Structures are given as structure tokens and as C-alpha cells.
């Protein structure tokens, strides 16, 4: 059953405590202060009654359906996030570090909010507006997607009712993806700035340009993944899975030597790009240091991901086929690599000379 009790506070104001007791679920309660509502006491009481009625209805429905934990009424966003981030499937995400940082943003603002109240259109739109002040549309959408994934996790595991839905029309329209390539002159400035910054950043930049893998893949590379005899490196799509072996130019191996020798950290750990604690370098640390490097190089508009585009463009300009670029960068199909075809329009494909010789034999 649901009940709302009026209480007089020490400052003379009044508040209303809504309580819901529906077996077998744990009792739930929430306090509504009159100072939080424009129409004071009337608004607080009405909100308390509405909250109690909605929760009672939800719990009674779930009691019939079954499959929801008994603490569903008291589960907070912070508790939901803890379970979501500890789940093995979440930990196996290629972008786990980024996901953890995104969820932390939500917890910082709404950690004490009841998880049942979290997918509120008003709350989520306010959060979206707050994110939009600091980030572009694409980044805002990724934060929203992280919150939605957490909610879906709760629904699928019985932490939350399956009928708890994510509000529609929250995602922002993203501008068409832009591709920024480096000129030879810019490349030289970037390498010089990275070397001046630190051996770690120089190695990270050279690796990104030489191998062309994604940032999340690069930060998971271990020393054991590198095979110097074949000049290749195993690229992991998650913490445990290996998707491909990519070519690693000699210049990359040379740039990694200070990291391997102990010059950067006295006791190198399992991961190539690691902090002093031996754990993988956090993505935000890499990006913060990259912002310093790109500013010094005079290319403030070049994102870390643009180094991947630059790697592909340099390969194609050097004669690599789209299929070869697709394998090196880990594209699922060659069509994804066609975005770079315009860099060398009409370029002679590999095998063109051999074909010419065959055609010449008919004379």
C-alpha cells in the first residue's frame, strides 16, 4: 500500500514523506519539501501522492510478472552503475575505459536518484542540455548511449522492470563526419612536437600513424602482442579477443624502445602504453597530452582519431590497395576504405604492370 505523511520541519516549513510497501519488495520512501515547489505545500503533497501511486502501480505489476529484484524500489543510479560496470560483458567492451568515464558523469549528477525515476524525459533532456554546453553532438550522443546501455542492462538482468522505457527523440543530429589528413609538413611538426613532449607521447603518436589502429585498440596492446620477426602486432578488439595482426613498420619498433628499455618507467609492465602503475594509460590522459602536442605542432584541429585517417592516406599514397588498407585498419569491408580513394584518383593499381605485359604478348 501507499501512504503520504505530512511533517513539520525545524525551520517551520513542511514536507511530505511518501511510503510504499508492497510485498515481497523492500519498502520505499521519498521526501518532498514544499520549498522545492512553486505552489509550496500543495505542490509538494501532490508530487508525493503521484510518486507513491506510480511506484505502487509499478510494483504491483511486477509482482504479477515476476523476475524483478526485491530492492527495485530503492535501487539508485549509483548502485545500478556499479552493477553495470562490474558485469563481465561490460568489462569486455572495447571502449570500457571511455564507458566508465561516461557513466561516472551520470553518477556525479544523478547518483542518488532512484533508478526507476532515471529515464525521465525532463531529467534526461536537462542532462543533454548540460552536456551540449561542453561537447559536440557526437560526444553528447555517446554519453546518452552509455546511460541507455546501463538502463537496458538493468532491464535485462531484473534490476529494473522490463517495461521501463528510454524516452524517444533524445539523440542530437550529428554533422556529417569530417576527415582530416596530415600533409608531409604537418607530419614533421607533429613528430617533432611529440618527441619534445616525451618519449611516451612520441611512441604513441608514431604507433598511431604507423599501425593505424583505433585508440582503444592501441591502449590494449601488450608487449607479448608484438612479433618483431614478422614486424606485426596483434590487435585486440576487446580485452581478450584478437581480431587481426597488423604490420608494424621498423620506425614504430624504434620509437617503442624507450618504453621497453625502462627509460620511461623503471619496471615496464605487460602493456606497451601504460602509466607508472603498469595499468593501461587512460584514454583521457592520452587525449589531454595529445592536445598539448597538437597545439605545439600548430594543428589544433587534428583529433587523435585523425592520425588513423592520416595512416590510411599515407598508405594509399604509397601504393597500398583499398583491400590492404582495410586489413591494416581493421575495416570490416573494403567499402569503408573507399573514403580514401579520392586521395589518388586514377592511380595505377597493384598488378597493373603485370597486366600490361600480358596484354603486350598479343602483338
CORBEL-V608011 format. One record per pair of residues at least 12 apart in sequence whose ideal C-beta (glycine too) atoms are under 10 Angstrom apart, sorted by the first residue. I is the first residue (numbers start at 1). J is the second residue. Records with the same first field share a line. If there is no record, write none. Layout:
I: J, J
This chain:
1: 19, 20, 21, 22, 52, 56
2: 18, 19, 20, 21, 22, 28, 48, 49, 51, 52, 53, 54, 55, 56, 57, 59
3: 17, 18, 19, 20, 21, 29, 48, 49, 52, 56
4: 16, 17, 18, 19, 32, 44, 45, 46, 47, 48, 49, 50, 51, 52, 53
5: 17, 18, 19, 29, 31, 48
6: 34, 41, 44, 45, 48
7: 31, 33
9: 33, 34, 35
11: 35
13: 33, 34, 35, 40, 41, 44
14: 32, 33, 34, 35, 40, 41, 44, 45
15: 31, 32, 33, 34, 35, 36, 41, 44, 45, 48
16: 30, 31, 32, 33, 34, 41, 43, 44, 45, 46, 47, 48, 49, 51, 52
17: 29, 30, 31, 32, 48, 52
18: 30, 31, 32, 45, 47, 48, 49, 50, 51, 52, 53, 54, 55, 56
19: 31, 48, 52, 55
20: 51, 52, 53, 54, 55, 56, 57, 58, 59, 60, 73
21: 56, 59, 73
22: 55, 56, 57, 58, 59, 60, 62, 63, 73
23: 59, 63, 70
24: 59, 63, 70
25: 55, 58, 59, 60, 62, 63, 68, 69, 70, 71, 72, 73, 74
26: 69, 70, 71, 72, 73, 74, 75
27: 73, 74
28: 51, 52, 55, 56, 59, 71, 72, 73, 74, 75, 114, 116
29: 48, 51, 52, 55, 73, 74
30: 47, 48, 51, 52, 55, 73, 74, 114, 117
31: 44, 48
32: 44, 45, 46, 47, 48, 49, 50, 51, 52
33: 47
34: 47
51: 114, 116, 117
54: 116, 117
55: 72, 73, 114, 116, 117
56: 73
58: 72, 73, 116, 160, 161, 163, 164
59: 72, 73, 116, 161
61: 161, 163
62: 158, 160, 161, 162, 163
65: 161, 162, 163
66: 158
67: 157, 158, 161, 162
68: 154, 155, 157, 158, 159, 160, 161, 162, 164
69: 154, 157, 158, 159, 160
71: 159
72: 114, 115, 116, 154, 158, 159, 160, 161, 164
73: 114, 115, 116
74: 114, 115, 116
75: 114, 115, 116, 118, 154, 159, 160
76: 107, 110, 111, 112, 113, 114, 115, 116, 117, 118
77: 103, 106, 107, 109, 110, 111, 112, 113, 114, 115, 116, 117, 118, 147, 150, 151, 154
78: 103, 106, 107, 108, 110, 111, 112, 113, 115
79: 107, 111, 112, 114, 115, 154, 159
80: 103, 106, 107, 111, 113, 114, 115, 116, 118, 150, 151, 153, 154, 157, 159, 160
81: 100, 103, 104, 106, 107, 110, 111, 115, 146, 147, 150, 153, 154
82: 103, 107, 111
83: 150, 153, 154, 157, 159
84: 99, 100, 103, 146, 149, 150, 151, 152, 153, 154, 157, 159
85: 99, 100, 103, 104, 107, 150, 153
87: 150, 153, 157
89: 153
90: 103, 149, 150, 153
91: 238, 239, 240
92: 237, 238, 239, 240, 241
93: 149, 216, 238, 239
94: 214, 215, 216, 217, 220, 236, 237, 238, 239, 241, 243
95: 142, 146, 214, 215, 216, 238, 283
96: 216, 220, 238, 239, 280, 283
97: 215, 216, 219, 220, 280, 281, 282, 283, 284, 285, 286
98: 142, 146, 215, 216, 282, 283, 284
99: 142, 145, 146, 149, 150
100: 146, 282, 283
101: 143, 146, 282, 283, 284
102: 131, 139, 142, 143, 144, 145, 146, 147, 149, 150
103: 143, 146, 147, 149, 150
104: 146
105: 127, 130, 131, 134, 143, 146, 147
106: 118, 124, 127, 143, 144, 146, 147, 150
107: 150
109: 123, 126, 127, 130
110: 123, 124, 127, 147
115: 150, 151, 154, 159, 160, 164
116: 154, 160, 161, 164
117: 164
118: 147, 150, 151, 154, 160, 164, 166
119: 147, 148, 151, 154, 155, 160, 164, 165, 166, 167, 170
120: 167
121: 166, 167, 168, 169, 170
122: 167
123: 167
124: 144, 147, 148, 166, 167, 170
125: 167, 169, 170
127: 140, 143, 144, 147, 170
128: 140, 141, 143, 144, 147, 170, 171, 172
130: 143
131: 143, 144, 172
132: 172
135: 172
136: 172, 174, 175
137: 171, 172, 173, 174, 175
138: 172, 174, 175, 177
139: 172, 174
140: 170, 171, 172, 174
141: 170, 171, 172, 173, 174
144: 166, 170, 171, 172
145: 170, 171
147: 166, 170
148: 166, 167, 170, 171
149: 166
151: 164, 165, 166
152: 164, 166
177: 305, 339
178: 301, 303, 306, 309
179: 305, 306, 308, 309, 310, 312, 313, 339, 340, 342
180: 299, 301, 302, 303, 305, 306, 307, 309, 310, 313
181: 302, 306, 309, 310, 311, 312, 313, 314, 317, 340, 343
182: 209, 297, 299, 302, 306, 307, 309, 310, 311, 313, 314
183: 299, 310, 313
184: 314, 317
185: 298
186: 294, 297, 298, 299, 302, 310
187: 205, 209, 297, 299, 307, 310, 314
188: 297
189: 293, 294, 296, 297, 298, 299
190: 205, 206, 209, 290, 293, 294, 296, 297, 298, 299, 302, 307, 310
191: 205, 206, 209, 251, 255, 293, 297
192: 293, 296, 297
193: 205, 292, 293, 294, 295, 296, 297, 298, 299
194: 206, 208, 209, 255, 289, 290, 292, 293, 294, 296, 297
195: 255, 293
196: 293, 296, 297
197: 289, 290, 292, 293, 296, 297
198: 258, 264, 289, 292, 293
199: 255, 256, 257, 258, 259, 261, 263, 264
200: 258, 259, 263, 264, 265, 273, 274, 275, 281, 285, 286, 289
201: 273, 286, 289, 290, 292, 293
202: 255, 256, 258, 259, 293
203: 252, 254, 255, 256, 257, 258, 259, 260, 264, 272, 273
204: 218, 219, 255, 256, 259, 272, 273, 281, 286, 289, 290, 293, 304, 307
205: 255, 289, 290, 293, 294, 297, 304, 307
206: 249, 251, 252, 253, 254, 255, 256, 307
207: 221, 233, 248, 249, 251, 252, 253, 255, 256, 259, 272, 273, 307, 311
208: 252, 286, 290, 304, 305, 306, 307, 308, 310, 311
209: 249, 251, 252, 255, 307, 308, 310, 311, 314
210: 233, 246, 247, 248, 249, 250, 251, 252, 253, 255, 307, 311, 314
211: 232, 233, 235, 246, 247, 248, 249, 252, 307, 308, 311, 328, 329
212: 235, 246, 247, 307, 308, 309, 310, 311, 312, 313, 314, 315, 325, 328, 329, 330
213: 233, 235, 236, 243, 244, 246, 308, 311, 328, 329, 330
214: 235, 237, 304, 305, 308, 329, 330
215: 273, 283, 286, 287, 290, 303, 304, 305, 307, 308
216: 236, 237, 238, 280, 283
217: 233, 234, 235, 236, 237, 238, 243, 244, 246, 308, 330
218: 233, 235, 236, 272, 273, 280, 281, 283, 286, 304, 307, 308
219: 271, 272, 273, 274, 280, 281, 282, 283, 285, 286
220: 234, 235, 236, 237, 238, 239, 240, 271, 272, 273, 280
221: 233, 234, 235, 236, 246, 248, 256, 270, 271, 272, 273, 280
222: 234, 236, 269, 270, 271, 272, 273, 274, 280
223: 256, 259, 260, 268, 269, 270, 271, 272, 274
224: 270, 271, 272
225: 242, 245, 246, 248, 270, 271, 272
226: 248, 252, 253, 256, 260, 272
227: 245, 248
228: 248, 250, 253
230: 245, 247, 248
231: 245, 246, 247, 248, 249, 250, 252, 253
232: 244, 245, 246, 247, 248
233: 245, 246, 247, 248, 252, 253, 256, 272
234: 246
235: 328, 329, 330
237: 330
239: 280
243: 330, 332
244: 327, 328, 329, 330
245: 327
246: 327, 328, 329, 330
247: 315, 324, 327, 328
256: 272, 273
259: 271, 272, 273, 274
260: 272
264: 276
265: 277, 278
273: 285, 286
283: 304
286: 304
287: 303, 304
290: 302, 303, 304, 307
291: 303, 304
294: 306, 307
308: 329, 330
309: 329, 339, 340
311: 325, 328, 329
312: 325, 326, 328, 329, 331, 337, 339, 340, 343
313: 325, 339, 340, 343, 344
314: 343
315: 328, 329, 337, 340, 343
316: 337, 340, 341, 342, 343, 344, 347
317: 340, 343, 344, 347
318: 344
319: 344, 347, 348, 349, 350
320: 337, 340, 344, 350
321: 334, 337, 347, 349, 350, 351
322: 334, 335, 336, 337, 338, 339, 340, 341, 349
323: 337, 350
324: 337, 350
325: 337, 338, 340, 341
326: 338
